[in-house]
Amino acid sequence: MDVFIERCAGLDVHSETIVACVLTGKQDEDLIRVTETFPTLTKDLFRLLKWLEDHGVTHIAMESTGVYWKPVFNILEDFFDITLANAQRIKNVPGRKTDVSDAEWIAKLLRHGLIEKSFVPPSDIRELRDLTRLRKKWIGHLTSEKNRIQKVLECSNVKLSSVISDVFGVSGRKLLERLVEQGYVDGDDVESRIHGKMSSKKQLITDSLFGTINDHQRFLIKQSWLHIQQLEGHIVEVEKRIDQLLEEFKEELHLLLTIPGIKKDTAAIIIAEIGVDMNQFPTSQHLASWAGVSPGNHESAGKRKSTRTTKGNPHIKSAMCEAAWAVSRSRNRWLATKYWSTAARRGKKKALVATSHRMLRIIYSMLINKEPFKERQVI
């Protein structure tokens, strides 16, 4: 096979060690192979950097194993052309397997140009990505705590959720705070704490709050309530930090907000996951496949089998499916009509993925051409 890179290295990265294999030479006949193992401490990573420079390495390849590749990438990215490879796509043939042979195999694939680069966004996008994923995780914890309070209320026969649509709204929070303070809520407390529109439900709310709550259940509710308040404060701080980072991407943010179904939080996730430079992806189809919203391609003997979507980026996939569901509820929208026409033939789940696929390809064109979304006429 043709040699594309004369001086390259393959790194087999683990939590405690890194095995580096350097291959040099224009032809396979005069190939020179040098292998060495390094610890993963920061000083040893700089020693790895010096060792690679001494051997004249220009290109490096390594697997994206967990988070272990990140500190190595952060230190080496300014000095070498680094290829981050999908571990599933560069598996070695079955047989003897060692760390040295894995590093050499990665180096050989890179040497012959057989490794496809994984998408690694720049540092500012990576920081935004960390924040949006942290916000999503904390919102999940917040929902879990609310469900835990609801479970305790049901166990104590407090039927507030049957009367108030949102137990954790303005009126519901005031009632829960009073319930935690004294263990019961009388009619006067209900009247002073409910919203004006709920005044007609005063007696019904009072009856729903009459239960068998004891000190143990009050303690459980109080602990979850304190955790909810703490999480809400953390989420507010994270959102402030996200807004600061989004100042650099005002133009792209305004473009994304022109798409129906996409609000600020979803737009922040899209920018954090795919970036703003669409030249990273050859076509919009590549972007959709990377996100995991493209139909699978499994054909044998002329028969097309499963069309199950491939495993892609779960964060952008979930965000696009939420946006697709939101746009399906709007009226007189071209994307909504496409969703319902597909749902009538293939079902709502496949229609949701198909709409996500269409929206992501639209986003690709918008970001690469710097043009807002233009609504098509519904016929």
C-alpha positions as CSV (number, residue, x, y, z in Angstrom):
1,M,0.0,0.0,0.0
2,D,1.1,3.6,-0.6
3,V,2.8,5.4,2.2
4,F,1.2,8.8,2.9
5,I,3.0,9.8,6.1
6,E,6.7,9.1,6.5
7,R,7.0,10.0,10.2
8,C,4.0,9.1,12.3
9,A,3.2,7.6,15.7
10,G,0.4,5.5,17.2
11,L,-0.6,5.9,20.8
12,D,-2.3,3.2,22.8
13,V,-3.7,5.3,25.7
14,H,-4.7,3.8,29.1
15,S,-5.5,5.3,32.5
16,E,-2.0,4.8,33.8
17,T,0.3,4.2,30.8
18,I,0.7,5.3,27.2
19,V,2.4,3.0,24.7
20,A,3.9,5.0,21.8
21,C,5.1,3.5,18.6
22,V,7.0,5.6,16.0
23,L,7.3,4.5,12.4
24,T,9.7,6.3,10.0
25,G,10.7,5.5,6.4
26,K,9.5,6.1,2.9
27,Q,9.0,2.4,2.0
28,D,8.1,-0.7,4.1
29,E,11.5,-2.2,3.3
30,D,13.4,0.5,5.2
31,L,10.8,0.9,8.0
32,I,12.2,1.9,11.4
33,R,10.1,1.1,14.4
34,V,10.7,2.6,17.9
35,T,8.4,1.9,20.8
36,E,8.4,3.2,24.4
37,T,6.0,3.3,27.3
38,F,5.2,6.5,29.3
39,P,3.2,7.1,32.5
40,T,0.2,9.4,32.3
41,L,1.4,12.1,34.7
42,T,1.6,15.6,33.3
43,K,5.4,15.7,33.5
44,D,5.6,12.4,31.6
45,L,3.2,13.7,28.9
46,F,5.7,16.6,28.3
47,R,8.5,14.0,28.1
48,L,6.4,12.1,25.5
49,L,6.1,15.4,23.6
50,K,9.9,15.9,23.6
51,W,10.4,12.2,22.6
52,L,8.1,12.6,19.6
53,E,9.8,15.8,18.5
54,D,13.2,14.1,18.8
55,H,12.0,11.4,16.3
56,G,10.7,14.0,13.9
57,V,7.1,12.9,14.2
58,T,4.5,15.0,12.3
59,H,1.3,13.0,12.6
60,I,-0.2,11.1,15.6
61,A,-3.1,8.8,15.9
62,M,-4.8,7.5,19.0
63,E,-8.1,5.9,20.1
64,S,-10.9,7.8,21.7
65,T,-10.9,5.7,24.9
66,G,-13.2,7.2,27.5
67,V,-11.7,10.5,28.8
68,Y,-8.1,9.2,29.0
69,W,-7.3,10.7,25.6
70,K,-8.3,14.3,26.5
71,P,-5.2,15.3,28.6
72,V,-2.9,13.8,26.0
73,F,-4.8,15.6,23.2
74,N,-4.7,18.9,25.1
75,I,-0.9,18.8,25.5
76,L,0.0,17.6,22.0
77,E,-2.6,19.3,19.8
78,D,-0.5,22.5,19.2
79,F,2.5,20.5,18.1
80,F,1.3,17.7,15.9
81,D,-1.5,16.8,13.5
82,I,-3.5,14.5,15.7
83,T,-6.1,12.0,14.4
84,L,-8.6,10.8,17.0
85,A,-9.9,7.5,15.8
86,N,-13.1,5.7,16.6
87,A,-12.0,2.5,18.4
88,Q,-14.7,0.4,16.7
89,R,-13.3,1.3,13.3
90,I,-9.7,0.4,13.8
91,K,-9.9,-2.9,15.5
92,N,-7.0,-5.2,14.8
93,V,-7.4,-8.7,13.4
94,P,-8.0,-11.4,16.0
95,G,-4.9,-13.0,17.4
96,R,-2.2,-12.0,19.8
97,K,-3.0,-8.7,21.4
98,T,-0.7,-6.5,23.4
99,D,-0.4,-2.8,24.0
100,V,2.7,-2.7,21.8
101,S,1.0,-4.4,18.9
102,D,-2.0,-2.1,19.3
103,A,0.2,1.0,19.2
104,E,2.0,-0.3,16.1
105,W,-1.3,-1.2,14.4
106,I,-2.6,2.3,14.9
107,A,0.6,3.8,13.5
108,K,0.5,1.5,10.4
109,L,-3.1,2.5,9.7
110,L,-2.2,6.2,10.0
111,R,0.9,5.7,7.9
112,H,-1.2,4.4,5.0
113,G,-4.0,6.9,5.4
114,L,-6.6,4.4,6.6
115,I,-7.9,6.2,9.7
116,E,-10.8,8.6,9.5
117,K,-10.6,11.6,11.9
118,S,-13.2,12.0,14.6
119,F,-14.7,15.4,15.1
120,V,-12.9,17.3,17.9
121,P,-14.2,20.9,18.3
122,P,-12.0,23.8,19.3
123,S,-11.4,24.6,23.0
124,D,-14.1,27.2,23.3
125,I,-16.7,24.9,21.9
126,R,-15.5,22.1,24.2
127,E,-16.0,24.4,27.2
128,L,-19.5,25.2,26.1
129,R,-20.2,21.5,25.5
130,D,-19.1,20.7,29.1
131,L,-21.5,23.3,30.5
132,T,-24.5,22.3,28.4
133,R,-24.0,18.6,29.3
134,L,-23.7,19.5,33.0
135,R,-26.9,21.6,32.8
136,K,-28.7,18.6,31.3
137,K,-27.4,16.3,34.0
138,W,-28.5,18.6,36.8
139,I,-31.9,19.1,35.3
140,G,-32.3,15.4,35.4
141,H,-31.3,15.3,39.1
142,L,-33.8,18.1,39.7
143,T,-36.6,16.1,38.1
144,S,-35.6,13.1,40.2
145,E,-35.9,15.1,43.4
146,K,-39.3,16.4,42.4
147,N,-40.5,12.9,41.7
148,R,-39.2,11.8,45.0
149,I,-41.2,14.5,46.8
150,Q,-44.3,13.5,44.9
151,K,-43.8,9.9,45.9
152,V,-43.6,10.8,49.6
153,L,-46.7,13.0,49.3
154,E,-48.6,10.1,47.7
155,C,-47.5,7.8,50.5
156,S,-48.8,10.3,53.1
157,N,-52.1,10.6,51.1
158,V,-51.5,14.2,50.2
159,K,-53.3,14.6,46.8
160,L,-52.1,18.0,45.8
161,S,-51.0,16.9,42.3
162,S,-54.6,15.9,41.6
163,V,-55.8,19.5,42.1
164,I,-52.8,21.6,41.0
165,S,-51.4,20.9,37.6
166,D,-47.8,22.0,38.6
167,V,-47.0,21.1,42.3
168,F,-43.7,23.0,41.9
169,G,-45.2,26.2,40.5
170,V,-45.5,29.4,42.5
171,S,-48.6,28.4,44.5
172,G,-47.4,24.8,44.9
173,R,-44.0,25.8,46.3
174,K,-45.6,28.1,48.9
175,L,-47.9,25.3,50.0
176,L,-45.0,22.8,50.2
177,E,-42.9,25.2,52.2
178,R,-45.7,25.6,54.7
179,L,-46.2,21.8,54.8
180,V,-42.6,21.2,55.6
181,E,-42.5,23.9,58.3
182,Q,-45.5,22.7,60.4
183,G,-46.6,19.4,59.0
184,Y,-50.1,20.6,57.9
185,V,-51.7,23.4,56.0
186,D,-55.1,24.9,57.2
187,G,-57.6,26.9,55.2
188,D,-56.1,30.3,56.1
189,D,-52.7,29.2,55.0
190,V,-54.1,28.0,51.7
191,E,-55.9,31.3,51.0
192,S,-52.8,33.4,51.7
193,R,-50.5,31.2,49.5
194,I,-52.5,30.3,46.4
195,H,-52.6,32.3,43.2
196,G,-55.6,34.5,42.5
197,K,-56.8,32.2,39.7
198,M,-56.9,29.3,42.1
199,S,-59.2,30.9,44.6
200,S,-62.2,28.9,43.3
201,K,-60.3,25.7,44.3
202,K,-59.5,26.8,47.8
203,Q,-61.6,24.2,49.6
204,L,-60.5,21.4,47.2
205,I,-56.8,22.3,47.7
206,T,-57.4,22.4,51.5
207,D,-59.0,18.9,51.4
208,S,-56.2,17.5,49.2
209,L,-53.5,18.7,51.7
210,F,-55.2,16.8,54.6
211,G,-53.1,13.6,54.9
212,T,-51.2,11.3,57.2
213,I,-47.8,13.0,57.0
214,N,-45.5,12.2,59.9
215,D,-42.1,13.5,61.1
216,H,-40.2,11.0,59.0
217,Q,-42.0,12.0,55.8
218,R,-41.5,15.7,56.6
219,F,-37.8,15.0,57.0
220,L,-37.6,13.3,53.6
221,I,-39.5,16.1,51.9
222,K,-37.3,18.7,53.5
223,Q,-34.0,17.1,52.4
224,S,-35.3,16.8,48.8
225,W,-36.6,20.4,49.0
226,L,-33.2,21.7,50.1
227,H,-31.5,19.7,47.3
228,I,-33.9,21.2,44.8
229,Q,-33.1,24.7,45.9
230,Q,-29.4,24.0,45.7
231,L,-29.7,22.5,42.2
232,E,-31.7,25.4,41.0
233,G,-29.0,27.8,42.2
234,H,-26.3,25.8,40.4
235,I,-28.3,25.7,37.2
236,V,-28.7,29.5,37.3
237,E,-24.9,29.9,37.6
238,V,-24.2,27.4,34.8
239,E,-26.7,29.2,32.5
240,K,-24.9,32.6,33.2
241,R,-21.7,31.0,32.2
242,I,-23.3,29.6,29.0
243,D,-24.6,33.0,28.1
244,Q,-21.1,34.4,28.5
245,L,-19.6,31.8,26.1
246,L,-22.5,32.3,23.6
247,E,-21.5,36.0,23.2
248,E,-18.9,34.8,20.7
249,F,-21.5,33.0,18.6
250,K,-24.3,35.6,18.5
251,E,-24.7,35.4,14.7
252,E,-25.1,31.6,14.7
253,L,-27.4,31.7,17.7
254,H,-29.8,34.2,15.9
255,L,-29.7,32.0,12.8
256,L,-30.7,28.9,14.8
257,L,-33.5,30.8,16.6
258,T,-35.2,31.4,13.2
259,I,-36.0,27.7,13.0
260,P,-39.4,26.8,14.5
261,G,-39.2,24.5,17.5
262,I,-35.7,25.7,18.5
263,K,-35.3,28.0,21.5
264,K,-32.2,29.3,23.2
265,D,-31.4,26.3,25.3
266,T,-31.6,23.9,22.3
267,A,-29.6,26.3,20.1
268,A,-26.9,26.3,22.8
269,I,-26.8,22.5,22.7
270,I,-26.5,22.5,18.9
271,I,-23.6,25.0,18.9
272,A,-21.9,23.1,21.7
273,E,-22.2,19.7,20.0
274,I,-21.5,20.4,16.3
275,G,-19.7,23.7,16.5
276,V,-20.1,26.6,14.0
277,D,-17.6,25.5,11.3
278,M,-19.5,23.1,9.1
279,N,-16.3,22.5,7.0
280,Q,-15.6,19.7,9.6
281,F,-18.3,17.7,7.8
282,P,-18.0,17.0,4.0
283,T,-21.8,17.1,3.5
284,S,-25.0,17.5,5.5
285,Q,-25.5,13.7,5.2
286,H,-22.3,13.2,7.0
287,L,-23.4,15.4,9.8
288,A,-26.8,13.6,10.1
289,S,-25.0,10.3,10.2
290,W,-22.6,11.5,12.9
291,A,-25.5,12.7,15.0
292,G,-27.2,9.3,14.7
293,V,-30.4,10.5,12.9
294,S,-29.8,8.8,9.5
295,P,-31.4,5.5,8.6
296,G,-29.1,2.4,8.8
297,N,-27.7,0.7,5.7
298,H,-27.9,-3.1,6.0
299,E,-28.4,-4.9,2.7
300,S,-27.5,-8.5,1.8
301,A,-28.3,-10.6,-1.3
302,G,-30.3,-7.7,-2.8
303,K,-32.6,-7.5,0.2
304,R,-32.6,-4.5,2.4
305,K,-32.8,-5.5,6.1
306,S,-32.7,-3.3,9.1
307,T,-32.9,0.5,8.7
308,R,-32.2,1.1,12.4
309,T,-30.4,4.4,13.0
310,T,-26.7,4.2,13.8
311,K,-25.2,5.1,17.2
312,G,-24.3,8.7,17.0
313,N,-23.9,11.7,19.4
314,P,-26.6,11.1,22.0
315,H,-26.7,14.7,23.1
316,I,-27.4,16.3,19.7
317,K,-29.7,13.5,18.9
318,S,-31.9,14.0,21.9
319,A,-31.9,17.8,21.4
320,M,-33.0,17.5,17.8
321,C,-35.7,15.0,18.6
322,E,-37.1,17.4,21.2
323,A,-37.0,20.2,18.7
324,A,-38.7,18.0,16.1
325,W,-41.5,17.1,18.6
326,A,-41.9,20.8,19.4
327,V,-42.2,21.8,15.7
328,S,-44.7,19.0,15.1
329,R,-47.2,20.7,17.5
330,S,-47.1,24.0,15.6
331,R,-49.6,24.8,12.9
332,N,-49.2,25.8,9.3
333,R,-45.5,24.9,9.3
334,W,-43.8,23.1,6.5
335,L,-41.8,20.9,8.9
336,A,-45.0,20.0,10.8
337,T,-46.7,18.9,7.7
338,K,-43.7,16.8,6.8
339,Y,-43.8,15.2,10.2
340,W,-47.5,14.3,10.1
341,S,-47.3,13.0,6.6
342,T,-44.4,10.7,7.6
343,A,-46.2,9.7,10.8
344,A,-49.2,8.6,8.9
345,R,-47.1,6.2,6.8
346,R,-44.3,5.1,9.1
347,G,-45.4,5.9,12.7
348,K,-44.6,8.8,15.0
349,K,-41.2,7.5,16.2
350,K,-39.8,7.2,12.7
351,A,-41.4,10.5,11.8
352,L,-39.6,12.1,14.7
353,V,-36.2,10.8,13.6
354,A,-36.9,11.8,10.0
355,T,-37.9,15.3,11.0
356,S,-34.7,15.5,13.1
357,H,-32.7,14.5,10.1
358,R,-34.3,17.1,7.9
359,M,-33.8,19.9,10.5
360,L,-30.2,19.0,11.1
361,R,-29.5,19.2,7.3
362,I,-31.2,22.6,7.2
363,I,-29.0,23.7,10.1
364,Y,-25.9,22.6,8.2
365,S,-27.0,24.7,5.2
366,M,-27.8,27.7,7.3
367,L,-24.5,27.7,9.2
368,I,-22.4,27.2,6.1
369,N,-24.2,29.9,4.1
370,K,-24.9,32.2,7.0
371,E,-28.6,32.5,6.0
372,P,-31.7,32.4,8.3
373,F,-34.4,29.8,7.9
374,K,-36.9,30.5,5.2
375,E,-40.4,29.0,5.7
376,R,-41.7,27.1,2.8
377,Q,-45.3,27.6,1.7
378,V,-47.6,24.8,2.9
379,I,-49.8,23.5,0.1
